[in-house]
């Protein structure tokens, strides 16, 4: 079925899309050829800046279904009734690689989920690991610089990576995760997702609870060894994106069981470690996960650029009943994510279909700017006004937290187990002997690439403090590789 004639952006038909207009046959091209100039000019501007992190991504639409009454903990409307369904969009990504990098690499996977709720969009920005490398956002640019290309060599350098990790003992837990078996998922369908941060839930009575989100894959965990990943990355750089798209196309919809850990607010002050520290998990024995729903992905995007690359997520996008915690990494991200998408996609990025609220209209007084679509027409752009404009509700989305003490650049008050190594050691001891061997082999292969012995020793020392056997085996393996 024909779609009609090819046109310019202004809608005029294009007479010839094969040959430029010239001054006589074979002569120079004329500047009056609007179809040519418009086509080349648009092509020069087709790309927007790629994400500084999480540039390489894939995404799909889906449905979240609530399976448990959680109203005792939160007043969020989309979590108010068993069986209620909420539309979602989930973007997976690798952290360090650029837009053209391979999928099958050793790197955390972003797990950014947008809920199109009846009270506006709620974004949950997490990873496929429950912890992270650092606990304060002020260190994030430094950390990412070590993962990206060196300014002199133009390549990722083992010296930079291990120098930073060795000087940042808090990274030991996440590095143990990353170089273990789950460091390279076989597919995006066969890995868990985590909110990672601690968030606030508050109920109708104003009671506060701290929560952590878990998305447990219903497909089962499957991973790649380093050798398998190296081969797959070379053969099919788009392996994970392709697998997700094809699974949905054939009706094999991936799904995750959604769980939360719930901590009464009063527990936080006396818990054995800082519950807002992103480098630590809450042991399940202390706060057992509670199953609350299912997430299913069931629709592919029609256009990757429009819907995956131009999708925006911000952990500052909350809805009533959900809010932030004092997690210092989360606090930094509340600013950084919104700032990034305003630079990258534009101040009106929320006007794009993938980013718009579905069940509500965004009623703001923000106007104009790049690609403003005129949605407000002639409505007044200030508040309060006497022309029927939108007004504040007077009810905060989350409960205020009491604070005390002087301002300053300090760590959170001490807890009994505020230690950078305990949980890394616990994770190592949970592994089978075969898993430990692969972990040591993966770590040793990377550490052995550093150019200085002091950097290697400092890196090994962190794992030695996590577990004596861990450090000893790693030291032996690195020495064998470095000769």
Number of C-alpha atoms within 10 A of each C-alpha: 3 4 5 7 11 13 13 14 11 6 9 11 13 13 11 11 11 7 9 14 19 14 9 9 8 8 9 11 15 14 10 10 12 14 19 20 14 13 13 12 10 11 10 9 8 9 11 13 11 15 18 16 17 20 21 26 26 24 26 23 19 24 21 25 22 22 18 16 15 17 17 14 24 24 22 22 15 22 25 16 15 15 14 16 19 20 19 22 25 25 24 25 26 25 22 24 22 17 17 11 16 22 29 26 22 23 20 23 28 25 26 24 25 27 23 24 21 18 17 20 23 24 22 24 25 23 23 26 23 22 23 25 21 23 21 17 17 12 13 15 10 11 18 15 16 20 21 20 16 14 9 6 8 9 11 17 18 19 20 19 21 23 20 19 22 22 13 17 21 23 22 27 28 23 20 23 20 21 22 25 22 23 25 25 26 23 19 27 22 19 23 25 27 24 24 26 30 26 22 22 31 24 20 14 10 15 15 23 24 25 26 22 22 24 22 22 21 17 14 12 16 16 18 19 17 19 9 13 20 16 12 19 18 11 11 13 18 19 17 22 19 15 15 21 18 13 16 16 13 8 11 12 18 19 21 23 20 24 20 20 20 22 22 14 16 11 12 16 13 12 14 13 19 22 25 22 25 23 26 27 20 21 11 9 7 11 15 14 19 15 17 17 22 20 24 20 25 18 17 20 16 10 9 15 13 13 22 21 22 22 23 24 23 23 26 20 18 19 22 22 23 25 21 19 19 16 21 20 22 25 16 15 18 16 13 15 16 18 14 16 21 14 12 17 21 18 19 17 21 19 16 17 13 21 18 18 21 18 14 13 11 15 11 13 13 12 15 11 10 11 12 15 13 9 11 16 8 7 11 15 14 12 14 12 11 7 9 10 15 15 12 8 7 6 8 12 17 22 20 10 9 5 6 5 5 6 6 6 6 6 9 13 9 13 15 10 13 16 17 19 21 16 22 25 21 13 16 22 15 10 14 9 11 9 14 20 15 16 24 22 18 21 20 24 14 17 27 20 16 18 13 11 12 12 22 24 15 17 26 23 20 24 27 19 18 25 20 13 15 22 19 15 18 26 21 12 19 22 13 11 13 14 6
